[in-house]
C-alpha cells in the first residue's frame, strides 16, 4: 500500500514560542502562565523530545480550557527556612512557581550550598529535565522528582498506584553541555504508549498489562490496563521513592488520589521536588572533573552520556527551526485564534 505523506510546517523557535503563548492565552491562561508552559514545551520540542513537546502541549491547552489547569491563578511561594521554598500551585501550572523562584533558588544554593524547592497542587510538569537542566546551566547540580495520576502498578500488584514518576539529575561540566538524566520509573513514558495506541503500533513486552492483568503488546489494551515499572520490583521501589519526595514531602496528592490530566475539570494536584546544590563549595574543580569523566566514559568506554544529544538538537533547532505535523499546527492555532476573537 502507498504510504500517505504527512504534511508538515516548520517554525523558528521564536515563532513557535509566540504561537504557543498566544494559544495558551486563547485557552484561558494569564500571560505569565502562558509564557512558562510555552517555553517549556518549545524547549522539549527543540531538544528532540517531541512526545513531551508540542503534541503534549495540546494536553495543556485542553486542560486550560476544561479547568484542569487554572490559568489565571498565581502560585503562593513561601520560605519557612532560608534554604527551603514551598510553592502552592493552587491548581495552576507546575512551571509558574518554579519560574518565579528560579533566580532566588540559584542564589540560595550558592549562598547556603543547597536549597530545596517543593511544590504541591499543580498540573503535571512535562519534561522534568527542563527544570534540572536550567539549574545545571546556572552551575548547579540538581535532582528532581515528580508524580501524577496513577498509571503504574506497584511491586506485586496489577493495579495502578503510581504515576510514571520520573526522576532527573543534571550536572554542569566545563566547556560543554551539562549532563541531564531524565527518566521515568515506568518501563516507558505514558505518552509513548498513547502514541502507539493512536498509530496502531505494537509496544514491546514488559511495558504494560491489559485490563485483566495479563501482559500485552497491544497499546490500546495497555491504555485500558496498567503500565509496568522498569526492572520489576526495583523500578517500583524507585517509583515509591519519587512518590515520597514529590507527593509526601510536598503535601501534594498521592498518585492514586490524583484526578486525571485528560478528563474532567479537577486539577491533578500533583507535586514537584527539586534539590539544587553548588558543587563548587564541595569541590572547586567539579566542573572540570565532570567534563574529564564524561569524556573518558564516552571516548574510552563508549558509554552514552545523556544531555549532549539534546543540546546538539537544540543548537540545530535554533538555526533550522522545528518541524511539526500540519494538523498539530492547525490545532494549536485554533486556540491562538481565540485570543483575537
C-alpha positions, 0 to 999 in steps of 0.5 A: 500500500502507498504510504500517505505523506504527512504534511508538515510546517516548520517554525523558528523557535521564536515563532513557535514560542509566540504561537504557543503563548498566544494559544495558551492565552486563547485557552484561558491562561494569564500571560505569565502562565502562558509564557512558562508552559510555552517555553517549556514545551518549545524547549522539549520540542527543540531538544528532540523530545517531541512526545513531551513537546508540542503534541503534549502541549495540546494536553495543556491547552485542553486542560486550560480550557476544561479547568484542569489547569487554572490559568489565571491563578498565581502560585503562593511561594513561601520560605519557612527556612532560608534554604527551603521554598514551598510553592502552592500551585493552587491548581495552576501550572507546575512551571509558574512557581518554579519560574518565579523562584528560579533566580532566588533558588540559584542564589540560595544554593550558592549562598547556603550550598543547597536549597530545596524547592517543593511544590504541591497542587499543580498540573503535571510538569512535562519534561522534568529535565527542563527544570534540572537542566536550567539549574545545571546551566546556572552551575548547579547540580540538581535532582528532581522528582515528580508524580501524577495520576496513577498509571503504574502498578506497584511491586506485586500488584496489577493495579495502578498506584503510581504515576510514571514518576520520573526522576532527573539529575543534571550536572554542569561540566566545563566547556560543554553541555551539562549532563541531564538524566531524565527518566521515568520509573515506568518501563516507558513514558505514558505518552509513548504508549498513547502514541502507539495506541493512536498509530496502531503500533505494537509496544514491546513486552514488559511495558504494560498489562491489559485490563485483566492483568495479563501482559500485552503488546497491544497499546490500546489494551495497555491504555485500558490496563496498567503500565509496568515499572522498569526492572520489576520490583526495583523500578517500583521501589524507585517509583515509591521513592519519587512518590515520597519526595514529590507527593509526601514531602510536598503535601501534594496528592498521592498518585492514586488520589490524583484526578486525571490530566485528560478528563474532567475539570479537577486539577491533578494536584500533583507535586514537584521536588527539586534539590539544587546544590553548588558543587563548587563549595564541595569541590572547586574543580567539579566542573572540570572533573565532570567534563574529564569523566564524561569524556573518558566514559564516552571516548574510552568506554563508549558509554552514552552520556545523556544531555549532549544529544539534546543540546546538539538538537537544540543548537540545530533547532535554533538555526533550522527551526522545528518541524511539526505535523500540519494538523498539530499546527492547525490545532494549536492555532485554533486556540491562538485564534481565540485570543483575537476573537 
